[in-house]
Amino acid sequence: GTVVFLRNRDVPGVVGNVGTILGDGGINIANFSLARGRGEKAAAVIAVDSPPSAEVLARLRHAPGVEEVRVVTW
């Protein structure tokens, strides 16, 4: 399995942008879980069917509202 972890701001548009970036990169989302923190802080754990390419990860890291991207594959 592969999981993409995002730390992001809790603002409109982040989920849509992330889904579009993954979809454009040919990455199928199996599960998308969100959690809110304090203030405008949020996090997402996204189970995907295949590891994202370096290009997709770079696009995620530069997406508006995204503060951190990590990938765990096992």
mmJSON file of the N, C-alpha and C atoms, coordinates in Angstrom:
{"data_MODEL":{"atom_site":{
"group_PDB":["ATOM","ATOM","ATOM","ATOM","ATOM","ATOM","ATOM","ATOM","ATOM","ATOM","ATOM","ATOM","ATOM","ATOM","ATOM","ATOM","ATOM","ATOM","ATOM","ATOM","ATOM","ATOM","ATOM","ATOM","ATOM","ATOM","ATOM","ATOM","ATOM","ATOM","ATOM","ATOM","ATOM","ATOM","ATOM","ATOM","ATOM","ATOM","ATOM","ATOM","ATOM","ATOM","ATOM","ATOM","ATOM","ATOM","ATOM","ATOM","ATOM","ATOM","ATOM","ATOM","ATOM","ATOM","ATOM","ATOM","ATOM","ATOM","ATOM","ATOM","ATOM","ATOM","ATOM","ATOM","ATOM","ATOM","ATOM","ATOM","ATOM","ATOM","ATOM","ATOM","ATOM","ATOM","ATOM","ATOM","ATOM","ATOM","ATOM","ATOM","ATOM","ATOM","ATOM","ATOM","ATOM","ATOM","ATOM","ATOM","ATOM","ATOM","ATOM","ATOM","ATOM","ATOM","ATOM","ATOM","ATOM","ATOM","ATOM","ATOM","ATOM","ATOM","ATOM","ATOM","ATOM","ATOM","ATOM","ATOM","ATOM","ATOM","ATOM","ATOM","ATOM","ATOM","ATOM","ATOM","ATOM","ATOM","ATOM","ATOM","ATOM","ATOM","ATOM","ATOM","ATOM","ATOM","ATOM","ATOM","ATOM","ATOM","ATOM","ATOM","ATOM","ATOM","ATOM","ATOM","ATOM","ATOM","ATOM","ATOM","ATOM","ATOM","ATOM","ATOM","ATOM","ATOM","ATOM","ATOM","ATOM","ATOM","ATOM","ATOM","ATOM","ATOM","ATOM","ATOM","ATOM","ATOM","ATOM","ATOM","ATOM","ATOM","ATOM","ATOM","ATOM","ATOM","ATOM","ATOM","ATOM","ATOM","ATOM","ATOM","ATOM","ATOM","ATOM","ATOM","ATOM","ATOM","ATOM","ATOM","ATOM","ATOM","ATOM","ATOM","ATOM","ATOM","ATOM","ATOM","ATOM","ATOM","ATOM","ATOM","ATOM","ATOM","ATOM","ATOM","ATOM","ATOM","ATOM","ATOM","ATOM","ATOM","ATOM","ATOM","ATOM","ATOM","ATOM","ATOM","ATOM","ATOM","ATOM","ATOM","ATOM","ATOM","ATOM","ATOM","ATOM","ATOM","ATOM","ATOM","ATOM","ATOM"],
"id":[1,2,3,4,5,6,7,8,9,10,11,12,13,14,15,16,17,18,19,20,21,22,23,24,25,26,27,28,29,30,31,32,33,34,35,36,37,38,39,40,41,42,43,44,45,46,47,48,49,50,51,52,53,54,55,56,57,58,59,60,61,62,63,64,65,66,67,68,69,70,71,72,73,74,75,76,77,78,79,80,81,82,83,84,85,86,87,88,89,90,91,92,93,94,95,96,97,98,99,100,101,102,103,104,105,106,107,108,109,110,111,112,113,114,115,116,117,118,119,120,121,122,123,124,125,126,127,128,129,130,131,132,133,134,135,136,137,138,139,140,141,142,143,144,145,146,147,148,149,150,151,152,153,154,155,156,157,158,159,160,161,162,163,164,165,166,167,168,169,170,171,172,173,174,175,176,177,178,179,180,181,182,183,184,185,186,187,188,189,190,191,192,193,194,195,196,197,198,199,200,201,202,203,204,205,206,207,208,209,210,211,212,213,214,215,216,217,218,219,220,221,222],
"type_symbol":["N","C","C","N","C","C","N","C","C","N","C","C","N","C","C","N","C","C","N","C","C","N","C","C","N","C","C","N","C","C","N","C","C","N","C","C","N","C","C","N","C","C","N","C","C","N","C","C","N","C","C","N","C","C","N","C","C","N","C","C","N","C","C","N","C","C","N","C","C","N","C","C","N","C","C","N","C","C","N","C","C","N","C","C","N","C","C","N","C","C","N","C","C","N","C","C","N","C","C","N","C","C","N","C","C","N","C","C","N","C","C","N","C","C","N","C","C","N","C","C","N","C","C","N","C","C","N","C","C","N","C","C","N","C","C","N","C","C","N","C","C","N","C","C","N","C","C","N","C","C","N","C","C","N","C","C","N","C","C","N","C","C","N","C","C","N","C","C","N","C","C","N","C","C","N","C","C","N","C","C","N","C","C","N","C","C","N","C","C","N","C","C","N","C","C","N","C","C","N","C","C","N","C","C","N","C","C","N","C","C","N","C","C","N","C","C","N","C","C","N","C","C"],
"label_atom_id":["N","CA","C","N","CA","C","N","CA","C","N","CA","C","N","CA","C","N","CA","C","N","CA","C","N","CA","C","N","CA","C","N","CA","C","N","CA","C","N","CA","C","N","CA","C","N","CA","C","N","CA","C","N","CA","C","N","CA","C","N","CA","C","N","CA","C","N","CA","C","N","CA","C","N","CA","C","N","CA","C","N","CA","C","N","CA","C","N","CA","C","N","CA","C","N","CA","C","N","CA","C","N","CA","C","N","CA","C","N","CA","C","N","CA","C","N","CA","C","N","CA","C","N","CA","C","N","CA","C","N","CA","C","N","CA","C","N","CA","C","N","CA","C","N","CA","C","N","CA","C","N","CA","C","N","CA","C","N","CA","C","N","CA","C","N","CA","C","N","CA","C","N","CA","C","N","CA","C","N","CA","C","N","CA","C","N","CA","C","N","CA","C","N","CA","C","N","CA","C","N","CA","C","N","CA","C","N","CA","C","N","CA","C","N","CA","C","N","CA","C","N","CA","C","N","CA","C","N","CA","C","N","CA","C","N","CA","C","N","CA","C","N","CA","C","N","CA","C","N","CA","C","N","CA","C","N","CA","C"],
"label_alt_id":[null,null,null,null,null,null,null,null,null,null,null,null,null,null,null,null,null,null,null,null,null,null,null,null,null,null,null,null,null,null,null,null,null,null,null,null,null,null,null,null,null,null,null,null,null,null,null,null,null,null,null,null,null,null,null,null,null,null,null,null,null,null,null,null,null,null,null,null,null,null,null,null,null,null,null,null,null,null,null,null,null,null,null,null,null,null,null,null,null,null,null,null,null,null,null,null,null,null,null,null,null,null,null,null,null,null,null,null,null,null,null,null,null,null,null,null,null,null,null,null,null,null,null,null,null,null,null,null,null,null,null,null,null,null,null,null,null,null,null,null,null,null,null,null,null,null,null,null,null,null,null,null,null,null,null,null,null,null,null,null,null,null,null,null,null,null,null,null,null,null,null,null,null,null,null,null,null,null,null,null,null,null,null,null,null,null,null,null,null,null,null,null,null,null,null,null,null,null,null,null,null,null,null,null,null,null,null,null,null,null,null,null,null,null,null,null,null,null,null,null,null,null],
"label_comp_id":["GLY","GLY","GLY","THR","THR","THR","VAL","VAL","VAL","VAL","VAL","VAL","PHE","PHE","PHE","LEU","LEU","LEU","ARG","ARG","ARG","ASN","ASN","ASN","ARG","ARG","ARG","ASP","ASP","ASP","VAL","VAL","VAL","PRO","PRO","PRO","GLY","GLY","GLY","VAL","VAL","VAL","VAL","VAL","VAL","GLY","GLY","GLY","ASN","ASN","ASN","VAL","VAL","VAL","GLY","GLY","GLY","THR","THR","THR","ILE","ILE","ILE","LEU","LEU","LEU","GLY","GLY","GLY","ASP","ASP","ASP","GLY","GLY","GLY","GLY","GLY","GLY","ILE","ILE","ILE","ASN","ASN","ASN","ILE","ILE","ILE","ALA","ALA","ALA","ASN","ASN","ASN","PHE","PHE","PHE","SER","SER","SER","LEU","LEU","LEU","ALA","ALA","ALA","ARG","ARG","ARG","GLY","GLY","GLY","ARG","ARG","ARG","GLY","GLY","GLY","GLU","GLU","GLU","LYS","LYS","LYS","ALA","ALA","ALA","ALA","ALA","ALA","ALA","ALA","ALA","VAL","VAL","VAL","ILE","ILE","ILE","ALA","ALA","ALA","VAL","VAL","VAL","ASP","ASP","ASP","SER","SER","SER","PRO","PRO","PRO","PRO","PRO","PRO","SER","SER","SER","ALA","ALA","ALA","GLU","GLU","GLU","VAL","VAL","VAL","LEU","LEU","LEU","ALA","ALA","ALA","ARG","ARG","ARG","LEU","LEU","LEU","ARG","ARG","ARG","HIS","HIS","HIS","ALA","ALA","ALA","PRO","PRO","PRO","GLY","GLY","GLY","VAL","VAL","VAL","GLU","GLU","GLU","GLU","GLU","GLU","VAL","VAL","VAL","ARG","ARG","ARG","VAL","VAL","VAL","VAL","VAL","VAL","THR","THR","THR","TRP","TRP","TRP"],
"label_asym_id":["A","A","A","A","A","A","A","A","A","A","A","A","A","A","A","A","A","A","A","A","A","A","A","A","A","A","A","A","A","A","A","A","A","A","A","A","A","A","A","A","A","A","A","A","A","A","A","A","A","A","A","A","A","A","A","A","A","A","A","A","A","A","A","A","A","A","A","A","A","A","A","A","A","A","A","A","A","A","A","A","A","A","A","A","A","A","A","A","A","A","A","A","A","A","A","A","A","A","A","A","A","A","A","A","A","A","A","A","A","A","A","A","A","A","A","A","A","A","A","A","A","A","A","A","A","A","A","A","A","A","A","A","A","A","A","A","A","A","A","A","A","A","A","A","A","A","A","A","A","A","A","A","A","A","A","A","A","A","A","A","A","A","A","A","A","A","A","A","A","A","A","A","A","A","A","A","A","A","A","A","A","A","A","A","A","A","A","A","A","A","A","A","A","A","A","A","A","A","A","A","A","A","A","A","A","A","A","A","A","A","A","A","A","A","A","A","A","A","A","A","A","A"],
"label_entity_id":["1","1","1","1","1","1","1","1","1","1","1","1","1","1","1","1","1","1","1","1","1","1","1","1","1","1","1","1","1","1","1","1","1","1","1","1","1","1","1","1","1","1","1","1","1","1","1","1","1","1","1","1","1","1","1","1","1","1","1","1","1","1","1","1","1","1","1","1","1","1","1","1","1","1","1","1","1","1","1","1","1","1","1","1","1","1","1","1","1","1","1","1","1","1","1","1","1","1","1","1","1","1","1","1","1","1","1","1","1","1","1","1","1","1","1","1","1","1","1","1","1","1","1","1","1","1","1","1","1","1","1","1","1","1","1","1","1","1","1","1","1","1","1","1","1","1","1","1","1","1","1","1","1","1","1","1","1","1","1","1","1","1","1","1","1","1","1","1","1","1","1","1","1","1","1","1","1","1","1","1","1","1","1","1","1","1","1","1","1","1","1","1","1","1","1","1","1","1","1","1","1","1","1","1","1","1","1","1","1","1","1","1","1","1","1","1","1","1","1","1","1","1"],
"label_seq_id":[1,1,1,2,2,2,3,3,3,4,4,4,5,5,5,6,6,6,7,7,7,8,8,8,9,9,9,10,10,10,11,11,11,12,12,12,13,13,13,14,14,14,15,15,15,16,16,16,17,17,17,18,18,18,19,19,19,20,20,20,21,21,21,22,22,22,23,23,23,24,24,24,25,25,25,26,26,26,27,27,27,28,28,28,29,29,29,30,30,30,31,31,31,32,32,32,33,33,33,34,34,34,35,35,35,36,36,36,37,37,37,38,38,38,39,39,39,40,40,40,41,41,41,42,42,42,43,43,43,44,44,44,45,45,45,46,46,46,47,47,47,48,48,48,49,49,49,50,50,50,51,51,51,52,52,52,53,53,53,54,54,54,55,55,55,56,56,56,57,57,57,58,58,58,59,59,59,60,60,60,61,61,61,62,62,62,63,63,63,64,64,64,65,65,65,66,66,66,67,67,67,68,68,68,69,69,69,70,70,70,71,71,71,72,72,72,73,73,73,74,74,74],
"pdbx_PDB_ins_code":[null,null,null,null,null,null,null,null,null,null,null,null,null,null,null,null,null,null,null,null,null,null,null,null,null,null,null,null,null,null,null,null,null,null,null,null,null,null,null,null,null,null,null,null,null,null,null,null,null,null,null,null,null,null,null,null,null,null,null,null,null,null,null,null,null,null,null,null,null,null,null,null,null,null,null,null,null,null,null,null,null,null,null,null,null,null,null,null,null,null,null,null,null,null,null,null,null,null,null,null,null,null,null,null,null,null,null,null,null,null,null,null,null,null,null,null,null,null,null,null,null,null,null,null,null,null,null,null,null,null,null,null,null,null,null,null,null,null,null,null,null,null,null,null,null,null,null,null,null,null,null,null,null,null,null,null,null,null,null,null,null,null,null,null,null,null,null,null,null,null,null,null,null,null,null,null,null,null,null,null,null,null,null,null,null,null,null,null,null,null,null,null,null,null,null,null,null,null,null,null,null,null,null,null,null,null,null,null,null,null,null,null,null,null,null,null,null,null,null,null,null,null],
"Cartn_x":[0.808,0.0,0.856,0.234,0.871,-0.083,0.447,-0.343,0.391,-0.37,0.156,-0.385,0.511,0.126,0.334,-0.701,-0.595,-0.863,-0.079,-0.403,-0.755,-1.924,-2.385,-3.207,-3.517,-4.415,-5.84,-6.72,-8.131,-8.888,-8.708,-9.332,-9.972,-10.979,-11.623,-10.642,-10.845,-10.081,-8.95,-8.476,-7.325,-7.666,-8.785,-9.17,-9.328,-9.994,-10.177,-8.861,-7.964,-6.658,-5.85,-5.857,-5.101,-5.666,-6.98,-7.601,-7.276,-7.298,-6.987,-5.534,-4.62,-3.208,-2.959,-3.531,-3.358,-3.987,-5.192,-5.864,-5.103,-4.61,-3.813,-2.554,-2.043,-0.849,-1.156,-2.423,-2.808,-2.868,-2.997,-3.033,-4.484,-4.916,-6.275,-6.331,-7.302,-7.481,-8.383,-7.89,-8.677,-9.456,-8.87,-9.511,-8.905,-9.747,-9.282,-9.861,-9.023,-9.477,-8.926,-9.8,-9.426,-9.588,-8.769,-8.898,-8.548,-9.265,-8.993,-8.203,-7.347,-6.614,-7.128,-6.281,-6.653,-6.448,-7.284,-7.163,-7.428,-6.546,-6.705,-5.834,-5.45,-4.608,-5.465,-4.981,-5.684,-4.666,-5.124,-4.275,-5.135,-4.494,-5.178,-4.303,-4.94,-4.277,-4.985,-4.237,-4.817,-4.214,-5.019,-4.571,-4.702,-3.624,-3.619,-3.207,-3.572,-3.306,-1.863,-1.129,0.259,1.026,2.34,3.132,3.136,2.956,3.016,4.439,4.543,5.85,6.429,7.701,8.357,7.672,7.209,6.521,5.208,4.44,3.171,3.437,4.425,4.76,5.18,5.939,6.348,5.122,4.181,2.958,2.157,2.07,1.357,2.023,3.342,4.07,3.91,3.63,3.464,2.001,1.079,-0.351,-0.728,-1.617,-2.046,-2.628,-2.161,-2.671,-1.946,-1.156,-0.429,0.888,1.144,2.351,3.392,2.954,3.883,3.282,4.14,3.72,4.709,4.185,5.018,4.346,5.136,4.62,5.174,4.297,4.705,4.275,5.227,4.923,5.462,4.66,5.114,4.718],
"Cartn_y":[-1.179,0.0,1.25,2.326,3.631,4.652,5.503,6.562,7.882,8.903,10.261,11.033,11.635,12.442,13.905,14.724,16.162,16.912,17.941,18.927,20.175,20.735,21.842,22.832,23.96,24.933,24.463,24.732,24.353,25.471,25.495,26.524,25.857,26.504,25.931,25.727,24.651,24.383,23.395,23.138,22.242,20.825,20.306,18.928,18.783,19.743,19.695,19.748,20.649,20.753,19.472,18.913,17.678,16.542,16.403,15.361,15.533,16.761,17.033,16.709,17.11,16.825,15.323,14.592,13.136,12.514,12.938,12.402,12.689,13.919,14.275,13.424,12.985,12.142,10.656,10.32,8.918,8.146,8.852,8.209,8.079,6.849,6.587,6.658,7.403,7.547,6.432,5.668,4.596,5.098,6.045,6.595,7.966,8.922,10.288,10.681,10.769,11.109,12.467,13.289,14.639,14.802,15.688,16.023,17.485,18.155,19.557,19.672,20.668,20.999,22.326,23.032,24.354,25.413,26.426,27.509,27.0,27.346,26.924,25.707,24.937,23.763,22.547,21.706,20.482,19.458,18.234,17.16,16.216,15.563,14.568,13.334,12.183,10.905,10.296,10.092,9.66,8.315,7.267,5.961,5.961,5.606,5.612,4.227,3.968,2.652,2.467,3.578,3.485,4.697,4.569,5.692,6.849,8.079,9.235,9.466,9.95,10.277,11.508,11.759,12.954,14.217,14.213,15.369,15.641,14.59,14.743,15.263,14.722,15.188,16.652,17.067,18.471,19.363,18.931,19.714,19.814,18.711,18.74,19.712,19.674,20.534,22.017,22.336,23.728,24.14,23.25,23.574,24.583,25.522,26.499,25.819,26.241,25.715,24.496,23.823,22.623,23.054,22.561,22.934,21.823,20.572,19.438,18.239,17.463,16.237,15.142,14.014,12.826,11.617,10.648,9.406,8.234,7.298,6.058,4.902,4.056,2.88,1.652,0.604,-0.637,-1.824],
"Cartn_z":[0.0,0.0,0.0,-0.401,-0.407,0.178,1.061,1.679,1.478,1.088,0.985,2.187,2.95,4.102,3.752,3.983,3.747,5.041,5.277,6.297,5.505,5.77,4.957,5.766,5.128,5.726,5.472,6.425,6.319,5.594,4.272,3.443,2.225,1.625,0.449,-0.709,-1.433,-2.641,-2.512,-1.301,-1.141,-1.593,-1.147,-1.493,-3.013,-3.631,-5.08,-5.833,-5.413,-6.069,-5.917,-4.724,-4.48,-5.336,-5.376,-6.197,-7.67,-8.144,-9.55,-9.864,-8.983,-9.211,-9.256,-8.305,-8.303,-9.549,-9.897,-11.079,-12.357,-12.501,-13.685,-13.79,-12.638,-12.607,-12.741,-12.966,-13.133,-11.834,-10.708,-9.396,-8.949,-8.701,-8.236,-6.713,-6.195,-4.755,-4.243,-3.271,-2.673,-1.46,-0.716,0.474,0.745,1.122,1.397,2.744,3.782,5.127,5.527,6.11,6.523,8.026,8.599,10.015,10.189,11.082,11.386,12.672,12.702,13.908,14.436,15.131,15.651,14.577,14.624,13.652,12.249,11.34,9.947,9.625,10.611,10.378,10.062,9.156,8.798,8.307,8.17,7.651,6.833,5.881,5.061,4.965,5.017,4.779,3.579,2.508,1.244,0.845,0.849,0.372,-1.146,-1.828,-3.288,-3.805,-5.073,-5.654,-6.12,-6.321,-6.759,-6.241,-6.076,-5.574,-6.574,-6.102,-6.994,-7.499,-8.724,-9.305,-8.624,-8.867,-8.326,-8.833,-10.079,-10.647,-9.914,-9.646,-8.925,-7.513,-6.844,-5.493,-5.499,-6.5,-6.601,-6.798,-7.626,-7.834,-6.543,-5.788,-4.51,-3.546,-3.477,-2.536,-2.862,-4.11,-4.521,-4.636,-4.319,-4.41,-3.321,-3.643,-2.64,-1.399,-0.236,1.024,1.547,0.709,1.145,1.782,2.982,3.723,3.794,3.717,3.822,3.113,2.458,1.769,2.129,2.541,2.808,2.204,1.793,1.216,2.0,2.339,2.994,2.099,1.739,0.932,1.648,1.693,2.333,1.513],
"occupancy":[1.0,1.0,1.0,1.0,1.0,1.0,1.0,1.0,1.0,1.0,1.0,1.0,1.0,1.0,1.0,1.0,1.0,1.0,1.0,1.0,1.0,1.0,1.0,1.0,1.0,1.0,1.0,1.0,1.0,1.0,1.0,1.0,1.0,1.0,1.0,1.0,1.0,1.0,1.0,1.0,1.0,1.0,1.0,1.0,1.0,1.0,1.0,1.0,1.0,1.0,1.0,1.0,1.0,1.0,1.0,1.0,1.0,1.0,1.0,1.0,1.0,1.0,1.0,1.0,1.0,1.0,1.0,1.0,1.0,1.0,1.0,1.0,1.0,1.0,1.0,1.0,1.0,1.0,1.0,1.0,1.0,1.0,1.0,1.0,1.0,1.0,1.0,1.0,1.0,1.0,1.0,1.0,1.0,1.0,1.0,1.0,1.0,1.0,1.0,1.0,1.0,1.0,1.0,1.0,1.0,1.0,1.0,1.0,1.0,1.0,1.0,1.0,1.0,1.0,1.0,1.0,1.0,1.0,1.0,1.0,1.0,1.0,1.0,1.0,1.0,1.0,1.0,1.0,1.0,1.0,1.0,1.0,1.0,1.0,1.0,1.0,1.0,1.0,1.0,1.0,1.0,1.0,1.0,1.0,1.0,1.0,1.0,1.0,1.0,1.0,1.0,1.0,1.0,1.0,1.0,1.0,1.0,1.0,1.0,1.0,1.0,1.0,1.0,1.0,1.0,1.0,1.0,1.0,1.0,1.0,1.0,1.0,1.0,1.0,1.0,1.0,1.0,1.0,1.0,1.0,1.0,1.0,1.0,1.0,1.0,1.0,1.0,1.0,1.0,1.0,1.0,1.0,1.0,1.0,1.0,1.0,1.0,1.0,1.0,1.0,1.0,1.0,1.0,1.0,1.0,1.0,1.0,1.0,1.0,1.0,1.0,1.0,1.0,1.0,1.0,1.0,1.0,1.0,1.0,1.0,1.0,1.0],
"B_iso_or_equiv":[0.0,0.0,0.0,0.0,0.0,0.0,0.0,0.0,0.0,0.0,0.0,0.0,0.0,0.0,0.0,0.0,0.0,0.0,0.0,0.0,0.0,0.0,0.0,0.0,0.0,0.0,0.0,0.0,0.0,0.0,0.0,0.0,0.0,0.0,0.0,0.0,0.0,0.0,0.0,0.0,0.0,0.0,0.0,0.0,0.0,0.0,0.0,0.0,0.0,0.0,0.0,0.0,0.0,0.0,0.0,0.0,0.0,0.0,0.0,0.0,0.0,0.0,0.0,0.0,0.0,0.0,0.0,0.0,0.0,0.0,0.0,0.0,0.0,0.0,0.0,0.0,0.0,0.0,0.0,0.0,0.0,0.0,0.0,0.0,0.0,0.0,0.0,0.0,0.0,0.0,0.0,0.0,0.0,0.0,0.0,0.0,0.0,0.0,0.0,0.0,0.0,0.0,0.0,0.0,0.0,0.0,0.0,0.0,0.0,0.0,0.0,0.0,0.0,0.0,0.0,0.0,0.0,0.0,0.0,0.0,0.0,0.0,0.0,0.0,0.0,0.0,0.0,0.0,0.0,0.0,0.0,0.0,0.0,0.0,0.0,0.0,0.0,0.0,0.0,0.0,0.0,0.0,0.0,0.0,0.0,0.0,0.0,0.0,0.0,0.0,0.0,0.0,0.0,0.0,0.0,0.0,0.0,0.0,0.0,0.0,0.0,0.0,0.0,0.0,0.0,0.0,0.0,0.0,0.0,0.0,0.0,0.0,0.0,0.0,0.0,0.0,0.0,0.0,0.0,0.0,0.0,0.0,0.0,0.0,0.0,0.0,0.0,0.0,0.0,0.0,0.0,0.0,0.0,0.0,0.0,0.0,0.0,0.0,0.0,0.0,0.0,0.0,0.0,0.0,0.0,0.0,0.0,0.0,0.0,0.0,0.0,0.0,0.0,0.0,0.0,0.0,0.0,0.0,0.0,0.0,0.0,0.0],
"pdbx_formal_charge":[null,null,null,null,null,null,null,null,null,null,null,null,null,null,null,null,null,null,null,null,null,null,null,null,null,null,null,null,null,null,null,null,null,null,null,null,null,null,null,null,null,null,null,null,null,null,null,null,null,null,null,null,null,null,null,null,null,null,null,null,null,null,null,null,null,null,null,null,null,null,null,null,null,null,null,null,null,null,null,null,null,null,null,null,null,null,null,null,null,null,null,null,null,null,null,null,null,null,null,null,null,null,null,null,null,null,null,null,null,null,null,null,null,null,null,null,null,null,null,null,null,null,null,null,null,null,null,null,null,null,null,null,null,null,null,null,null,null,null,null,null,null,null,null,null,null,null,null,null,null,null,null,null,null,null,null,null,null,null,null,null,null,null,null,null,null,null,null,null,null,null,null,null,null,null,null,null,null,null,null,null,null,null,null,null,null,null,null,null,null,null,null,null,null,null,null,null,null,null,null,null,null,null,null,null,null,null,null,null,null,null,null,null,null,null,null,null,null,null,null,null,null],
"auth_seq_id":[1,1,1,2,2,2,3,3,3,4,4,4,5,5,5,6,6,6,7,7,7,8,8,8,9,9,9,10,10,10,11,11,11,12,12,12,13,13,13,14,14,14,15,15,15,16,16,16,17,17,17,18,18,18,19,19,19,20,20,20,21,21,21,22,22,22,23,23,23,24,24,24,25,25,25,26,26,26,27,27,27,28,28,28,29,29,29,30,30,30,31,31,31,32,32,32,33,33,33,34,34,34,35,35,35,36,36,36,37,37,37,38,38,38,39,39,39,40,40,40,41,41,41,42,42,42,43,43,43,44,44,44,45,45,45,46,46,46,47,47,47,48,48,48,49,49,49,50,50,50,51,51,51,52,52,52,53,53,53,54,54,54,55,55,55,56,56,56,57,57,57,58,58,58,59,59,59,60,60,60,61,61,61,62,62,62,63,63,63,64,64,64,65,65,65,66,66,66,67,67,67,68,68,68,69,69,69,70,70,70,71,71,71,72,72,72,73,73,73,74,74,74],
"auth_comp_id":["GLY","GLY","GLY","THR","THR","THR","VAL","VAL","VAL","VAL","VAL","VAL","PHE","PHE","PHE","LEU","LEU","LEU","ARG","ARG","ARG","ASN","ASN","ASN","ARG","ARG","ARG","ASP","ASP","ASP","VAL","VAL","VAL","PRO","PRO","PRO","GLY","GLY","GLY","VAL","VAL","VAL","VAL","VAL","VAL","GLY","GLY","GLY","ASN","ASN","ASN","VAL","VAL","VAL","GLY","GLY","GLY","THR","THR","THR","ILE","ILE","ILE","LEU","LEU","LEU","GLY","GLY","GLY","ASP","ASP","ASP","GLY","GLY","GLY","GLY","GLY","GLY","ILE","ILE","ILE","ASN","ASN","ASN","ILE","ILE","ILE","ALA","ALA","ALA","ASN","ASN","ASN","PHE","PHE","PHE","SER","SER","SER","LEU","LEU","LEU","ALA","ALA","ALA","ARG","ARG","ARG","GLY","GLY","GLY","ARG","ARG","ARG","GLY","GLY","GLY","GLU","GLU","GLU","LYS","LYS","LYS","ALA","ALA","ALA","ALA","ALA","ALA","ALA","ALA","ALA","VAL","VAL","VAL","ILE","ILE","ILE","ALA","ALA","ALA","VAL","VAL","VAL","ASP","ASP","ASP","SER","SER","SER","PRO","PRO","PRO","PRO","PRO","PRO","SER","SER","SER","ALA","ALA","ALA","GLU","GLU","GLU","VAL","VAL","VAL","LEU","LEU","LEU","ALA","ALA","ALA","ARG","ARG","ARG","LEU","LEU","LEU","ARG","ARG","ARG","HIS","HIS","HIS","ALA","ALA","ALA","PRO","PRO","PRO","GLY","GLY","GLY","VAL","VAL","VAL","GLU","GLU","GLU","GLU","GLU","GLU","VAL","VAL","VAL","ARG","ARG","ARG","VAL","VAL","VAL","VAL","VAL","VAL","THR","THR","THR","TRP","TRP","TRP"],
"auth_asym_id":["A","A","A","A","A","A","A","A","A","A","A","A","A","A","A","A","A","A","A","A","A","A","A","A","A","A","A","A","A","A","A","A","A","A","A","A","A","A","A","A","A","A","A","A","A","A","A","A","A","A","A","A","A","A","A","A","A","A","A","A","A","A","A","A","A","A","A","A","A","A","A","A","A","A","A","A","A","A","A","A","A","A","A","A","A","A","A","A","A","A","A","A","A","A","A","A","A","A","A","A","A","A","A","A","A","A","A","A","A","A","A","A","A","A","A","A","A","A","A","A","A","A","A","A","A","A","A","A","A","A","A","A","A","A","A","A","A","A","A","A","A","A","A","A","A","A","A","A","A","A","A","A","A","A","A","A","A","A","A","A","A","A","A","A","A","A","A","A","A","A","A","A","A","A","A","A","A","A","A","A","A","A","A","A","A","A","A","A","A","A","A","A","A","A","A","A","A","A","A","A","A","A","A","A","A","A","A","A","A","A","A","A","A","A","A","A","A","A","A","A","A","A"],
"auth_atom_id":["N","CA","C","N","CA","C","N","CA","C","N","CA","C","N","CA","C","N","CA","C","N","CA","C","N","CA","C","N","CA","C","N","CA","C","N","CA","C","N","CA","C","N","CA","C","N","CA","C","N","CA","C","N","CA","C","N","CA","C","N","CA","C","N","CA","C","N","CA","C","N","CA","C","N","CA","C","N","CA","C","N","CA","C","N","CA","C","N","CA","C","N","CA","C","N","CA","C","N","CA","C","N","CA","C","N","CA","C","N","CA","C","N","CA","C","N","CA","C","N","CA","C","N","CA","C","N","CA","C","N","CA","C","N","CA","C","N","CA","C","N","CA","C","N","CA","C","N","CA","C","N","CA","C","N","CA","C","N","CA","C","N","CA","C","N","CA","C","N","CA","C","N","CA","C","N","CA","C","N","CA","C","N","CA","C","N","CA","C","N","CA","C","N","CA","C","N","CA","C","N","CA","C","N","CA","C","N","CA","C","N","CA","C","N","CA","C","N","CA","C","N","CA","C","N","CA","C","N","CA","C","N","CA","C","N","CA","C","N","CA","C","N","CA","C","N","CA","C","N","CA","C","N","CA","C","N","CA","C"],
"pdbx_PDB_model_num":[1,1,1,1,1,1,1,1,1,1,1,1,1,1,1,1,1,1,1,1,1,1,1,1,1,1,1,1,1,1,1,1,1,1,1,1,1,1,1,1,1,1,1,1,1,1,1,1,1,1,1,1,1,1,1,1,1,1,1,1,1,1,1,1,1,1,1,1,1,1,1,1,1,1,1,1,1,1,1,1,1,1,1,1,1,1,1,1,1,1,1,1,1,1,1,1,1,1,1,1,1,1,1,1,1,1,1,1,1,1,1,1,1,1,1,1,1,1,1,1,1,1,1,1,1,1,1,1,1,1,1,1,1,1,1,1,1,1,1,1,1,1,1,1,1,1,1,1,1,1,1,1,1,1,1,1,1,1,1,1,1,1,1,1,1,1,1,1,1,1,1,1,1,1,1,1,1,1,1,1,1,1,1,1,1,1,1,1,1,1,1,1,1,1,1,1,1,1,1,1,1,1,1,1,1,1,1,1,1,1,1,1,1,1,1,1,1,1,1,1,1,1]
}}}
